[in-house]
Amino acid sequence: MRIDITQKHENKLFGRQEAQFVVKEATTTPSRKELREKIAALIGADEKNLVVDVYNTSYGTTEVSGVCRVYKNESDLRKTELKPIIERNFGRPEKAKPAEEAPAPVPKK
């Protein structure tokens, strides 16, 4: 799998870099986690500060194109990005399980 950055620019209003990329020579569609790892290494950014927003495949080809955003820190990412985008990239946060309660007694007739 080879990733090429086709466009990259600084969005000063949001304090982030926005990049468009193309994945070539991929045998299967890569996951967002794989894309984040490879793009972060390519750009020289921390993987925790990068989100892959959109990526598309074309029918009949192995080429994948998409858009990613790189923030300066994780708190800016969490303040700016929408919740569904964060969940797609990093998974849903674990909820604390409540203590199990004893089953209610069955009333006698």
Z-matrix of the N, CA and C atoms (Angstrom, degrees):
N
C 1 1.450
C 2 1.528 1 107.91
N 3 1.314 2 115.20 1 129.56
C 4 1.461 3 121.54 2 179.51
C 5 1.528 4 108.63 3 -122.99
N 6 1.323 5 116.73 4 131.25
C 7 1.465 6 121.39 5 -179.76
C 8 1.520 7 108.94 6 -112.82
N 9 1.330 8 115.58 7 130.70
C 10 1.466 9 122.00 8 175.26
C 11 1.520 10 108.77 9 -118.06
N 12 1.333 11 117.15 10 131.93
C 13 1.458 12 122.39 11 173.99
C 14 1.524 13 106.65 12 -84.97
N 15 1.334 14 117.44 13 116.69
C 16 1.463 15 120.96 14 -176.81
C 17 1.524 16 112.35 15 -90.47
N 18 1.328 17 116.89 16 -32.68
C 19 1.458 18 121.03 17 179.00
C 20 1.520 19 108.45 18 -146.38
N 21 1.312 20 116.36 19 145.07
C 22 1.465 21 120.45 20 178.81
C 23 1.515 22 107.66 21 -151.35
N 24 1.327 23 116.79 22 130.01
C 25 1.462 24 119.64 23 175.85
C 26 1.526 25 110.69 24 -148.15
N 27 1.305 26 114.76 25 158.92
C 28 1.463 27 123.20 26 -178.72
C 29 1.525 28 108.75 27 -91.25
N 30 1.328 29 116.52 28 127.22
C 31 1.462 30 121.77 29 174.37
C 32 1.520 31 106.70 30 -105.10
N 33 1.314 32 116.96 31 95.98
C 34 1.463 33 122.13 32 -173.59
C 35 1.523 34 111.67 33 -70.87
N 36 1.317 35 117.64 34 -27.80
C 37 1.456 36 120.87 35 179.67
C 38 1.531 37 111.05 36 -61.69
N 39 1.329 38 116.91 37 -42.65
C 40 1.457 39 121.35 38 -179.88
C 41 1.530 40 113.07 39 -97.69
N 42 1.309 41 117.93 40 -5.20
C 43 1.457 42 121.77 41 179.27
C 44 1.513 43 112.73 42 66.66
N 45 1.321 44 116.50 43 47.76
C 46 1.465 45 121.00 44 -178.03
C 47 1.517 46 110.85 45 -148.62
N 48 1.320 47 115.50 46 164.34
C 49 1.463 48 122.29 47 170.82
C 50 1.519 49 107.60 48 -102.74
N 51 1.312 50 116.32 49 139.31
C 52 1.456 51 121.24 50 177.29
C 53 1.515 52 107.77 51 -117.25
N 54 1.320 53 116.21 52 133.40
C 55 1.464 54 120.16 53 -176.19
C 56 1.519 55 109.99 54 -136.23
N 57 1.325 56 114.37 55 145.14
C 58 1.460 57 121.70 56 171.92
C 59 1.512 58 106.82 57 -107.68
N 60 1.326 59 116.45 58 141.93
C 61 1.453 60 120.20 59 -176.47
C 62 1.523 61 111.00 60 -137.01
N 63 1.322 62 114.27 61 161.30
C 64 1.460 63 122.54 62 175.75
C 65 1.524 64 107.43 63 -132.82
N 66 1.325 65 115.78 64 131.17
C 67 1.459 66 121.51 65 177.04
C 68 1.519 67 107.00 66 -104.23
N 69 1.318 68 115.54 67 125.57
C 70 1.462 69 120.75 68 179.69
C 71 1.524 70 108.86 69 -119.45
N 72 1.295 71 115.22 70 158.66
C 73 1.462 72 123.07 71 177.28
C 74 1.526 73 112.29 72 61.13
N 75 1.321 74 117.29 73 33.26
C 76 1.465 75 120.99 74 176.94
C 77 1.526 76 108.63 75 -92.61
N 78 1.317 77 116.55 76 131.85
C 79 1.464 78 119.76 77 179.06
C 80 1.522 79 110.91 78 -81.52
N 81 1.331 80 117.07 79 -31.69
C 82 1.462 81 122.29 80 174.99
C 83 1.524 82 108.31 81 -132.38
N 84 1.318 83 115.70 82 163.60
C 85 1.459 84 119.45 83 177.74
C 86 1.518 85 108.86 84 -68.63
N 87 1.329 86 118.60 85 122.38
C 88 1.466 87 121.03 86 -177.75
C 89 1.531 88 111.27 87 -72.19
N 90 1.315 89 116.10 88 152.46
C 91 1.462 90 121.23 89 176.96
C 92 1.532 91 109.13 90 -78.20
N 93 1.315 92 115.75 91 165.09
C 94 1.466 93 119.88 92 177.38
C 95 1.524 94 110.52 93 -61.71
N 96 1.334 95 117.12 94 -37.15
C 97 1.462 96 120.92 95 179.55
C 98 1.530 97 110.63 96 -62.29
N 99 1.330 98 117.04 97 -45.49
C 100 1.470 99 120.70 98 177.81
C 101 1.521 100 110.78 99 -61.28
N 102 1.338 101 115.95 100 -43.82
C 103 1.466 102 119.96 101 179.73
C 104 1.526 103 110.97 102 -63.01
N 105 1.346 104 117.30 103 -43.70
C 106 1.467 105 120.02 104 179.08
C 107 1.517 106 111.45 105 -60.58
N 108 1.341 107 117.40 106 -43.25
C 109 1.465 108 120.95 107 -179.92
C 110 1.525 109 111.21 108 -60.90
N 111 1.335 110 116.59 109 -49.32
C 112 1.474 111 121.35 110 -176.48
C 113 1.525 112 111.71 111 -67.75
N 114 1.339 113 117.29 112 -43.49
C 115 1.464 114 120.70 113 -177.86
C 116 1.531 115 110.18 114 -68.45
N 117 1.335 116 117.37 115 -40.43
C 118 1.466 117 120.53 116 178.41
C 119 1.523 118 110.51 117 -60.81
N 120 1.332 119 117.07 118 -41.41
C 121 1.466 120 120.36 119 177.86
C 122 1.525 121 110.80 120 -66.39
N 123 1.317 122 116.83 121 -38.08
C 124 1.463 123 121.88 122 -178.51
C 125 1.534 124 111.75 123 -68.95
N 126 1.329 125 116.26 124 -42.69
C 127 1.464 126 121.18 125 -177.85
C 128 1.528 127 111.39 126 -82.39
N 129 1.323 128 116.87 127 -27.79
C 130 1.457 129 120.86 128 -176.42
C 131 1.511 130 111.60 129 88.11
N 132 1.333 131 116.18 130 36.23
C 133 1.458 132 121.43 131 -179.37
C 134 1.524 133 109.78 132 -115.87
N 135 1.323 134 115.41 133 168.33
C 136 1.459 135 120.70 134 176.45
C 137 1.528 136 108.43 135 -81.51
N 138 1.317 137 116.26 136 136.26
C 139 1.469 138 121.18 137 -177.26
C 140 1.530 139 112.33 138 -62.74
N 141 1.344 140 117.83 139 -29.46
C 142 1.463 141 121.86 140 179.82
C 143 1.525 142 112.03 141 -70.34
N 144 1.327 143 117.95 142 -17.89
C 145 1.462 144 122.11 143 -177.66
C 146 1.518 145 112.55 144 -102.29
N 147 1.312 146 117.87 145 13.62
C 148 1.458 147 122.32 146 -175.29
C 149 1.524 148 110.08 147 -124.68
N 150 1.347 149 117.08 148 134.36
C 151 1.459 150 121.74 149 174.35
C 152 1.519 151 109.14 150 -124.74
N 153 1.316 152 115.26 151 140.36
C 154 1.462 153 121.62 152 173.03
C 155 1.516 154 105.27 153 -97.69
N 156 1.325 155 117.13 154 115.57
C 157 1.457 156 120.81 155 -175.57
C 158 1.520 157 110.59 156 -85.11
N 159 1.313 158 116.71 157 -62.82
C 160 1.451 159 121.25 158 -173.97
C 161 1.516 160 108.64 159 -126.54
N 162 1.318 161 116.83 160 137.26
C 163 1.459 162 119.25 161 167.31
C 164 1.512 163 109.10 162 -144.76
N 165 1.320 164 115.28 163 137.92
C 166 1.454 165 122.56 164 -173.19
C 167 1.518 166 110.87 165 -125.99
N 168 1.310 167 115.07 166 147.53
C 169 1.453 168 120.72 167 171.72
C 170 1.513 169 107.77 168 -116.22
N 171 1.296 170 116.61 169 148.62
C 172 1.455 171 121.42 170 177.28
C 173 1.518 172 108.79 171 -100.76
N 174 1.304 173 116.30 172 142.08
C 175 1.460 174 121.44 173 -178.80
C 176 1.529 175 110.05 174 -61.79
N 177 1.307 176 115.77 175 130.17
C 178 1.457 177 120.72 176 175.83
C 179 1.514 178 114.90 177 85.86
N 180 1.333 179 117.98 178 2.02
C 181 1.462 180 120.01 179 178.88
C 182 1.526 181 109.56 180 -127.17
N 183 1.303 182 116.48 181 165.11
C 184 1.460 183 120.99 182 176.18
C 185 1.516 184 110.86 183 -103.19
N 186 1.314 185 117.64 184 10.47
C 187 1.459 186 122.16 185 -177.37
C 188 1.529 187 110.43 186 -87.12
N 189 1.318 188 116.38 187 134.02
C 190 1.460 189 123.19 188 178.89
C 191 1.521 190 107.58 189 -120.69
N 192 1.333 191 117.56 190 130.78
C 193 1.464 192 120.45 191 176.87
C 194 1.518 193 108.44 192 -121.51
N 195 1.333 194 116.45 193 152.66
C 196 1.452 195 118.86 194 -178.07
C 197 1.508 196 114.02 195 -168.32
N 198 1.341 197 114.76 196 -176.33
C 199 1.455 198 123.52 197 -177.60
C 200 1.524 199 108.18 198 -129.83
N 201 1.326 200 116.62 199 136.89
C 202 1.461 201 120.92 200 175.12
C 203 1.522 202 109.20 201 -133.95
N 204 1.336 203 114.46 202 160.38
C 205 1.464 204 120.76 203 179.32
C 206 1.527 205 108.79 204 -131.27
N 207 1.323 206 115.60 205 136.42
C 208 1.464 207 121.81 206 -178.67
C 209 1.530 208 107.98 207 -118.09
N 210 1.340 209 115.57 208 123.43
C 211 1.461 210 121.82 209 -179.99
C 212 1.521 211 110.12 210 -101.97
N 213 1.328 212 115.50 211 162.81
C 214 1.467 213 120.26 212 179.62
C 215 1.520 214 111.51 213 -73.93
N 216 1.344 215 116.81 214 -32.43
C 217 1.462 216 120.17 215 177.56
C 218 1.528 217 109.87 216 -149.98
N 219 1.310 218 115.56 217 167.21
C 220 1.465 219 121.24 218 -174.46
C 221 1.528 220 112.28 219 -69.79
N 222 1.327 221 118.26 220 -32.26
C 223 1.468 222 119.95 221 -179.25
C 224 1.528 223 110.98 222 -67.44
N 225 1.342 224 118.10 223 -37.11
C 226 1.471 225 120.54 224 175.97
C 227 1.523 226 110.25 225 -64.49
N 228 1.319 227 116.52 226 -39.94
C 229 1.461 228 121.10 227 178.35
C 230 1.523 229 110.10 228 -59.70
N 231 1.322 230 117.15 229 -48.63
C 232 1.470 231 121.48 230 -176.80
C 233 1.528 232 112.20 231 -68.33
N 234 1.351 233 117.97 232 -29.23
C 235 1.462 234 120.80 233 178.17
C 236 1.526 235 111.70 234 -75.90
N 237 1.332 236 117.44 235 -33.07
C 238 1.454 237 121.58 236 -171.38
C 239 1.531 238 113.66 237 -93.46
N 240 1.316 239 116.88 238 -44.73
C 241 1.469 240 120.67 239 -174.00
C 242 1.523 241 111.72 240 -73.70
N 243 1.331 242 114.89 241 150.88
C 244 1.453 243 120.72 242 176.66
C 245 1.529 244 110.13 243 -73.23
N 246 1.321 245 115.52 244 151.41
C 247 1.464 246 121.43 245 -177.11
C 248 1.531 247 112.72 246 -57.06
N 249 1.356 248 120.06 247 -43.74
C 250 1.471 249 119.06 248 179.49
C 251 1.528 250 113.69 249 -62.30
N 252 1.319 251 118.48 250 -34.19
C 253 1.466 252 121.92 251 178.39
C 254 1.526 253 109.87 252 -67.68
N 255 1.328 254 117.14 253 -42.12
C 256 1.462 255 121.13 254 178.41
C 257 1.527 256 110.15 255 -63.67
N 258 1.343 257 116.82 256 -42.40
C 259 1.460 258 120.42 257 179.95
C 260 1.527 259 111.90 258 -65.71
N 261 1.332 260 117.63 259 -38.00
C 262 1.466 261 120.34 260 178.40
C 263 1.520 262 111.99 261 -65.16
N 264 1.315 263 116.83 262 -33.85
C 265 1.455 264 120.91 263 -177.18
C 266 1.523 265 113.45 264 -86.69
N 267 1.327 266 117.60 265 -38.75
C 268 1.455 267 120.57 266 -172.51
C 269 1.522 268 113.84 267 -117.45
N 270 1.311 269 118.30 268 -2.43
C 271 1.455 270 121.53 269 -178.55
C 272 1.516 271 111.27 270 85.92
N 273 1.310 272 115.24 271 165.60
C 274 1.459 273 120.18 272 179.10
C 275 1.524 274 109.81 273 -78.65
N 276 1.337 275 116.41 274 145.56
C 277 1.465 276 118.28 275 178.07
C 278 1.529 277 110.35 276 -68.88
N 279 1.322 278 115.20 277 144.68
C 280 1.464 279 120.96 278 179.40
C 281 1.527 280 108.73 279 -70.92
N 282 1.331 281 115.91 280 132.35
C 283 1.459 282 120.19 281 176.61
C 284 1.520 283 108.37 282 -92.91
N 285 1.308 284 115.00 283 142.83
C 286 1.466 285 119.54 284 177.78
C 287 1.521 286 108.79 285 -69.74
N 288 1.330 287 116.59 286 129.96
C 289 1.455 288 120.31 287 -179.45
C 290 1.527 289 108.94 288 -80.91
N 291 1.340 290 116.82 289 132.08
C 292 1.467 291 118.65 290 177.58
C 293 1.529 292 109.82 291 -70.12
N 294 1.313 293 115.53 292 154.76
C 295 1.463 294 120.15 293 179.10
C 296 1.519 295 108.64 294 -62.89
N 297 1.319 296 115.53 295 137.67
C 298 1.461 297 119.23 296 -178.72
C 299 1.516 298 109.85 297 -69.24
N 300 1.323 299 114.22 298 135.31
C 301 1.464 300 120.02 299 179.57
C 302 1.520 301 108.59 300 -96.89
N 303 1.309 302 115.10 301 152.90
C 304 1.458 303 120.03 302 175.70
C 305 1.526 304 108.46 303 -69.72
N 306 1.337 305 117.88 304 144.25
C 307 1.474 306 118.81 305 179.51
C 308 1.532 307 110.54 306 -63.88
N 309 1.298 308 114.24 307 147.43
C 310 1.472 309 120.04 308 -179.42
C 311 1.529 310 109.35 309 -67.37
N 312 1.324 311 117.11 310 140.25
C 313 1.467 312 119.05 311 179.31
C 314 1.532 313 111.28 312 -66.82
N 315 1.320 314 115.64 313 144.26
C 316 1.467 315 120.93 314 179.09
C 317 1.519 316 108.21 315 -82.36
N 318 1.356 317 117.92 316 126.22
C 319 1.461 318 119.37 317 -179.31
C 320 1.529 319 111.13 318 -66.54
N 321 1.344 320 117.24 319 141.28
C 322 1.463 321 122.43 320 178.58
C 323 1.507 322 109.64 321 -87.44
N 324 1.324 323 116.27 322 145.53
C 325 1.462 324 120.54 323 -178.85
C 326 1.487 325 112.66 324 -94.81
